[in-house]
Amino acid sequence: MKIILFIGHHKVGSTSLQDYLARNAVPLAQAGILYPATDFEGLSLMAATAASRSPLDGPLPINAREPHNALAFRMLAEHRGGKVPSYHKNLPGRGQMMNAIHQQVRFFAPHTMILAAEVFANFNAAAPELIQSLIQQLLRFFPSAEFTVMATLRRIDEYLASWHGQRLKFGHAIEPLRTDGVEAYIKGIHFDYRLMVEGWLQALPKAQVILRDYAAVRKAGGSVVDFITQNRLDIPKGLAPERHENDSLHRGVYEIMRQGIIGLPRNQANALRSEIRDLTPRLRLPASNQIELFGSHNRQQLVDRFAPINRYLGEIAGRSAFFEDLEQAREVLSIPEEEVSGQALKQIRSLLNKRGDEAANALLDDLSTQKH
């Protein structure tokens, strides 16, 4: 049996890939490709889908859509003595989750199993020995399996810009990337891609390794098409199509959200973020990818510090550098973040006034009195 380990990264279409695999888990399993559930909710959903013989419609429960993120979070929590994030509710223990996978392999007898979790990217940074623990559990259940380790990586400036927005969606209090915001990422897997992948490759020295540049993934048609193509999967016809999940924030509203998070009480900041996300499609703003978040100095530092990591990744991929366009990350984009956030704020106020939303406008008034 072949086991494909998709270990991330974040913000590279991983949620859309997981949704596609979960939504089509039953016909894929019937074709010999197992995307295993890890809890009762996921198993029940698979059973209901098999009984109805029709594609699933509407949003999927997160435990069913992202079962291996749930497993990864459970493993991290048990190792650290912490907790699984609150959005993964009612999970069984790690042993039960692994047993659920083992039993599905036993009864489905697949030729290929896919374990896909961007949270796997966090393992080596948390504790190198945890990588060995996870892999050894898989090897113990499947001693004759052939492994593939796959990761999709995004050029560092584009990745940090997107991940920074994701953290704002989570409500994290963070500094702007144009000031000290970059420093928070330098020592972790959100900057050090070597830290992300090296432990996995050491744990599975005989594995096939597929590292993909996100720019190439997009040109190939997106995360689902690229995953199928790179792994040479024979997919049955008639599957539910890919759905785009976890859309990114527009960079024009980053600063408004950021100031709301640090300047307002949590419940008010949450309400303001919800309002802004609701109104963003109606704002007349320049293209998000044309807005400069870093500034010239931070861009030069970013590329200089990432260059050794780029060479390491290139060695794995069999070329001198993984991101051949890394030098382009030094180029400052045409529109400053502060300029666009000012435009966005005016438009948001106008839309709130038209809706008669005095409460949301009051939050903006409160925010404007703060100094950040």
Stockholm file with secondary structure:
# STOCKHOLM 1.0

chainA/1-372         MKIILFIGHHKVGSTSLQDYLARNAVPLAQAGILYPATDFEGLSLMAATAASRSPLDGPLPINAREPHNALAFRMLAEHRGGKVPSYHKNLPGRGQMMNAIHQQVRFFAPHTMILAAEVFANFNAAAPELIQSLIQQLLRFFPSAEFTVMATLRRIDEYLASWHGQRLKFGHAIEPLRTDGVEAYIKGIHFDYRLMVEGWLQALPKAQVILRDYAAVRKAGGSVVDFITQNRLDIPKGLAPERHENDSLHRGVYEIMRQGIIGLPRNQANALRSEIRDLTPRLRLPASNQIELFGSHNRQQLVDRFAPINRYLGEIAGRSAFFEDLEQAREVLSIPEEEVSGQALKQIRSLLNKRGDEAANALLDDLSTQKH
#=GR chainA/1-372 SS CEEEEECCCTTSSHHHHHHHHHHTHHHHHHTTEECCCCSHHHHHHHHHHHHHTSCCCSCCCHHHHSHHHHHHHHHHHHHHTCCCCTTSCSCCCHHHHHHHHHHHHHHHCCSEEEEECGGGGGHHHHCHHHHHHHHHHHHHHCTTCEEEEEEEECCHHHHHHHHHHHHHHHTCCCCCTTTTGGGGGTTSTTTCHHHHHHHHHHHCTTSEEEEEEHHHHHHHTSHHHHHHHHTTCCCCSSCCCCCCCSCCCCGGGHHHHHHHHHHSCHHHHHHHHHHHHHHGGGCCCCCGGGEECSCHHHHHHHHHHHHHHHHHHHHHHTSSCSCTTGGGGGSCCSEEHHHHHHHHHHHHHHHHHHHTCHHHHHHHHHHHTCCC
#=GC SS_cons         CEEEEECCCTTSSHHHHHHHHHHTHHHHHHTTEECCCCSHHHHHHHHHHHHHTSCCCSCCCHHHHSHHHHHHHHHHHHHHTCCCCTTSCSCCCHHHHHHHHHHHHHHHCCSEEEEECGGGGGHHHHCHHHHHHHHHHHHHHCTTCEEEEEEEECCHHHHHHHHHHHHHHHTCCCCCTTTTGGGGGTTSTTTCHHHHHHHHHHHCTTSEEEEEEHHHHHHHTSHHHHHHHHTTCCCCSSCCCCCCCSCCCCGGGHHHHHHHHHHSCHHHHHHHHHHHHHHGGGCCCCCGGGEECSCHHHHHHHHHHHHHHHHHHHHHHTSSCSCTTGGGGGSCCSEEHHHHHHHHHHHHHHHHHHHTCHHHHHHHHHHHTCCC
//
